[in-house]
Amino acid sequence: MKVFISCDMEGVAGVVDWAQCRPDGGAAYERGCRLLLDEVNAAIRGAVRAGATDVVVNDSHGAMANLDPSAIVAPATYISGRHKPGYMMQGLDDSFDAVFFVGYHGSISGAPSVLSHTYNPEVISAVRLAGTEVGESGVNALVADACRVPIALVTGDDVTLAEAARVAPDHVGVQVKTSITRFSAHHLRPEDAHARIERGAAEAVERAGRLPDRLDVDDLSLEVDLQTADMAAVGAWVKGVERIGPRTVRVSGQTGEPGTGSRRGDRPDGRAVYDAFVALTYITRQAGGR
Ligand SMILES: [Zn+2]
């Protein structure tokens, strides 16, 4: 039983401010990292208790090196650092049995959720999958779909769990806080959050074999609204991305080129869509200026 954990930070109990999530936040960041570490370790413990033998933790927040490697509990191994081609899903392949999203947050376009964004808040204002607005859980689910691994556990606030249910309706959700605004929330005591995450992780591992390993949609391409028309123009330079409106692009990952495994007319491959989406987020950083 192999478990893949993608951990973000904004959805952790006790976190409400960017200072807790960024290295220049000083003592606040140190506390944020500790809270994140304890939630990740709770997920690992629960997974192991239910039979997981391998756990890989992919740090998916900011510069993606927020955990003290020596404090992550065994048997988990740790993927950290920037510019990973697989970004928030680096390391997932078809040898895994369950995906956990820990510390996840709401989308930029949805209901108020602590520190909400969808990849880059300077650039992306909404993402739709099969016509439904999704957050990072919905985008990252494309890779899980490509690997045929179910999303079994999601932790975060109330909004995050509701958004994740759009792509993984049968996941085990552990709500650790209720968002009041984008910068305020009512939190569980961290020790209670950890206990619930540990129980939820165990249940998720037990349930994983019965969960669907494919998204219930025919078209895996994404529609992405960007903040400005300039960003949409630059975004369309990416292979597999086309502009369909002044500020909107369609990310299909399909280029029509032979040998890409993603010819036009096929059900788009989730990995190809995700790769094109990641390239879109990288390239549009150069077309900012807000
Ligand atoms: Zn984050």
Residues whose N, C-alpha, C, O or C-beta is under 5 A from the ligand:
A	BS01	ZN	D8 M9 E10 S60 H61 G62
